[in-house]
Amino acid sequence: FFFQAEDGIRDSVASRGLGDVYKRQINAEYMGILDMEKKVDPMSIPHECTLGDLTAIKSLSKPSAAVFSTMQAFFLLMRRKVAKDWAEIKASINLPSAILDQMNTLDPATLPPELIGKIKALLAPLSYDKVKSASSDAASIFNFCMSAIKAAEIITKTK
């Protein structure tokens, strides 16, 4: 004789307590068996950057030093040429959707320590608040850079 719960799980009468009936379902959820779509790539760097952020940054005619340094660090992180002036940075933002794709696939494990050092040097005099006071759009790029550095450092320590 079997007991059948309302969700269709069947179990013997000996385990009629609701905790017993649902135990296998809960364990499966924690193991990720029932909800595989929600798995997140542990190597991805979460960010809040949008096409609008990149477009707004590109539209700046004379950005502050904080925005300029943030964008220099960002393009160094993206393994692009280090811009010497704002015109080069604006030219580098020619395909914002491609930049977002590159951000979504950046693997912090591939960032060499010397590159991380250069990026940290560019960002050292800055803070999120300082960048945000100049441009909230650049602040999201700043956060992305800082998250990538932290992720790379954690990965390096665990190797």
C-alpha positions in Angstrom: 0.0 0.0 0.0 1.4 3.4 -1.0 0.7 6.9 0.2 0.5 9.5 -2.7 1.2 13.1 -1.9 -0.6 15.9 -3.8 2.4 16.5 -6.0 2.5 12.9 -7.1 5.3 11.6 -5.0 4.5 8.1 -3.9 5.9 6.5 -0.8 5.1 3.6 1.5 2.7 4.0 4.4 5.6 3.6 6.8 6.8 7.1 5.9 3.5 9.0 6.1 5.0 12.1 7.7 5.1 15.0 5.2 8.8 15.6 6.0 9.6 12.0 4.8 7.4 12.3 1.7 9.2 15.5 0.5 12.7 14.7 1.7 13.9 13.3 -1.7 12.4 16.3 -3.5 14.2 18.8 -1.3 17.5 17.0 -1.5 17.2 16.9 -5.3 16.6 20.7 -5.4 19.7 21.4 -3.3 21.8 19.2 -5.5 20.6 21.2 -8.5 18.9 18.2 -10.2 15.4 19.6 -10.5 16.5 23.1 -11.5 19.5 22.9 -13.8 18.5 26.1 -15.6 19.4 28.2 -12.5 23.1 27.1 -12.5 25.4 30.0 -12.7 28.9 29.9 -14.2 31.2 30.4 -11.2 33.8 32.0 -13.5 31.5 34.8 -14.7 31.7 38.2 -13.3 28.3 39.7 -12.5 27.9 43.3 -13.6 25.2 45.9 -14.1 26.6 47.5 -17.2 24.2 48.2 -20.0 24.4 49.4 -23.6 23.1 52.7 -22.3 26.0 53.0 -19.9 28.5 52.5 -22.7 26.6 54.8 -25.0 26.5 57.6 -22.4 30.2 57.2 -21.7 30.9 57.5 -25.4 28.9 60.7 -25.6 31.0 62.5 -23.0 33.0 65.3 -24.6 35.3 66.1 -21.7 35.2 63.4 -19.0 36.8 63.8 -15.6 40.1 62.2 -14.8 38.2 59.6 -12.8 36.1 58.5 -15.8 39.2 58.5 -18.1 41.2 56.3 -15.7 38.3 54.0 -15.2 37.9 53.5 -18.9 41.7 53.1 -19.4 41.6 50.3 -16.7 38.5 48.8 -18.3 40.0 48.5 -21.8 43.3 47.1 -20.3 41.1 44.5 -18.5 39.4 43.7 -21.8 42.9 43.2 -23.3 42.6 46.1 -25.7 45.1 48.8 -26.5 45.6 51.3 -23.7 44.1 54.6 -24.8 46.3 57.7 -24.6 43.4 60.1 -25.0 39.6 60.3 -24.8 39.3 60.1 -28.6 40.8 56.6 -28.5 38.5 55.5 -25.8 35.4 56.8 -27.7 36.7 55.0 -30.8 37.0 51.8 -28.7 33.3 51.9 -27.8 32.2 51.6 -31.4 30.3 48.3 -30.8 28.9 48.4 -27.3 27.0 45.1 -27.7 30.3 43.4 -28.5 31.9 44.9 -25.4 29.0 43.6 -23.2 29.5 40.2 -24.8 33.2 40.3 -24.0 32.4 41.4 -20.4 30.0 38.4 -20.0 32.6 35.9 -21.1 35.6 37.4 -19.3 37.3 34.6 -17.3 39.2 36.1 -14.4 41.4 33.0 -14.2 43.0 34.1 -17.5 44.2 37.5 -16.2 47.9 37.5 -15.5 49.1 39.0 -12.3 51.1 41.8 -14.1 47.9 42.9 -15.9 46.0 42.9 -12.6 48.8 45.1 -11.1 48.5 47.6 -13.9 44.7 47.8 -13.6 45.0 48.2 -9.8 47.5 51.1 -10.3 45.1 52.9 -12.6 42.2 52.5 -10.2 44.1 52.9 -6.9 43.4 56.7 -6.5 39.7 56.2 -7.3 36.7 55.0 -5.3 33.2 54.1 -6.4 31.8 57.3 -5.0 34.4 59.4 -6.8 33.7 57.8 -10.1 29.9 57.9 -9.5 30.0 61.6 -8.7 31.5 62.2 -12.2 29.4 59.6 -14.1 27.0 56.9 -12.8 27.6 55.1 -16.1 31.3 54.9 -15.5 30.7 53.7 -11.9 29.2 50.5 -13.2 32.4 50.0 -15.3 34.4 50.7 -12.2 32.5 48.1 -10.2 33.1 45.6 -13.0 36.8 46.2 -13.0 37.0 45.9 -9.2 35.0 42.6 -9.3 37.2 41.2 -12.0 40.3 42.0 -10.0 38.9 40.5 -6.8 37.9 37.3 -8.6 41.3 37.0 -10.3 43.0 37.4 -6.9 40.9 34.8 -5.2 41.5 32.4 -8.1 45.2 33.0 -7.9 45.3 32.4 -4.1 43.4 29.1 -4.5 45.7 27.7 -7.2 
